[in-house]
Amino acid sequence: MTIRMSDISKAVLATEYAVRGAIVARAGELEKQGRKIIYCNIGNPQSLGQAPLTWVRQLLALCEYPALMESAPGAFPSDAIETARAILAGTQHGLGAYSESRGVRSIREAVAEFILERDHIGVDPDAIFLTDGASKGVQTALRILISGPGDGIMIPIPQYPLYSASITLYRGRMVPYFLDEADGWKVSRPMLEDSLAKAKAEGTHVKAICVINPGNPTGAVLDEATIAMIIDFAQAHGLSILADEVYQENIYRAGDAFVSFARVLHEREVKDVSLFSFHSCSKGLLGECGHRGGYFEFRNVPDDVAGHILKLQSIALCANLAGQVAVHAMVCAPKPGMPSYALYTAEKRAILDTLKQRATLLVDGLNRIPGITCNTITGAMYAFPRITLPPGRTDSDYAMALLEQTGICVVPGSGFGQMEGTAHFRTTILPPTDQIQKVVEAMGEFHRTFR
Ligand SMILES: Cc1ncc(COP(=O)(O)O)c(C=O)c1O
């Protein structure tokens, strides 16, 4: 007898993941029928034409096939060859062998150096784990924290559905805290206290708070005072913090800067709040989603708990080695004076300028459509506009009809969570600049006629 639905884990059945849900499945069908689809549903930059950074691909090529160093020496700059040699020496056996479970030590040391340079704080390379994308790291932290069905994890609403899906999968409880749309999607202490008090009143044992900075899907960037406020809140209530910082390079508004939770925790000398920080090769400048590179770093985690994190990571042996090389490339960018510096800097500028330009075009265009309002995108890669709907229609109806009518694939706001009585959708800012204009026009036309 084959496996039946009744055999499947109830937690798997209960788990939902909107970013690749029914609307995306329908987009695939339409595409097979020959329709042109613009995929604005997922932050997958290279699928929408973003070119990979030369530096990253050179290191990957040389590490995957070291014979290129001899057979095509003139094709690669000397700094890429030297760096690839150093990475390979660190792996000992090349990319075809498992590494130690935490990841290649020399790459973790490079990550530690990157954090030291970014935040001026010391890092223990053994508190850094290289992972298959940030997703796996987030799942490890949630896995460790959720010990039973009464355990709750605070997540922002709207949130990135990795969190809701994984918490459901591990049989924990989501404890939503709302971001204030009217105030640029800011988070406030009263809203955090309110959410925690409600969860406690329902008998939930709240273990941690997740923060996404810069925000997906909101595009908001947290300032230092807000980060300090969240750390104080976590300290007051004995919570761990999961800081999802995968968009730390994607900041567009002059005057805004990325501030890491690790730096603020260190500067405030907080020793009794455990922090897990996540970073990824999928976003930022690299957009190397397919290479599945990422890492997490933890602080204030006792050795016995750290041992179980290592055990969990060991079950899957190690993160993929190409992804580990991509992490190295991300954290060790060419420095002034190196042969690759000029090209790297030009490519970096072009990517960031284009994303910034698209963010502005998209938001301005959306705000010109009567019935749609959208906050400024100050970071990340998404807009989360609010839409007015005709009575009786849902945001899922809206997103499906938008797809059928225009070929534009977005995700309904309900997939991320939203304040009751409001409706949204999420779109990326990633389509090429000339397409963004068309996307906005098509959205406007659609919105005017949607019944
Ligand atoms: C907030 C956030 N965290 C984590 C991830 C997962 O990234 P990765 O590809 O590194 O697993 C994403 C991907 O879109 C994201 O938006």
The ligand as an SDF file (V2000), in Angstrom:
LIG
                    3D

 16 16  0  0  0  0  0  0  0  0999 V2000
   13.8020   37.6590    6.0460 C   0  0  0  0  0  0  0  0  0  0  0  0
   14.3770   36.4630    5.3570 C   0  0  0  0  0  0  0  0  0  0  0  0
   15.0770   35.5830    6.0790 N   0  0  0  0  0  0  0  0  0  0  0  0
   15.6070   34.5000    5.5100 C   0  0  0  0  0  0  0  0  0  0  0  0
   15.4590   34.2470    4.1670 C   0  0  0  0  0  0  0  0  0  0  0  0
   16.0350   33.0010    3.6000 C   0  0  0  0  0  0  0  0  0  0  0  0
   17.2210   33.2140    2.9260 O   0  0  0  0  0  0  0  0  0  0  0  0
   18.1600   32.0650    2.4390 P   0  0  0  0  0  0  0  0  0  0  0  0
   18.0410   32.0120    0.9530 O   0  0  0  0  0  0  0  0  0  0  0  0
   19.5060   32.4780    2.8980 O   0  0  0  0  0  0  0  0  0  0  0  0
   17.7340   30.7900    3.0900 O   0  0  0  0  0  0  0  0  0  0  0  0
   14.7370   35.1340    3.3750 C   0  0  0  0  0  0  0  0  0  0  0  0
   14.5200   34.8700    1.9450 C   0  0  0  0  0  0  0  0  0  0  0  0
   13.7940   35.5460    1.2470 O   0  0  0  0  0  0  0  0  0  0  0  0
   14.1850   36.2720    3.9840 C   0  0  0  0  0  0  0  0  0  0  0  0
   13.4780   37.1700    3.2850 O   0  0  0  0  0  0  0  0  0  0  0  0
  1  2  1  0
  2  3  1  0
  2 15  2  0
  3  4  2  0
  4  5  1  0
  5  6  1  0
  5 12  2  0
  6  7  1  0
  7  8  1  0
  8  9  2  0
  8 10  1  0
  8 11  1  0
 12 13  1  0
 12 15  1  0
 13 14  2  0
 15 16  1  0
M  END
$$$$
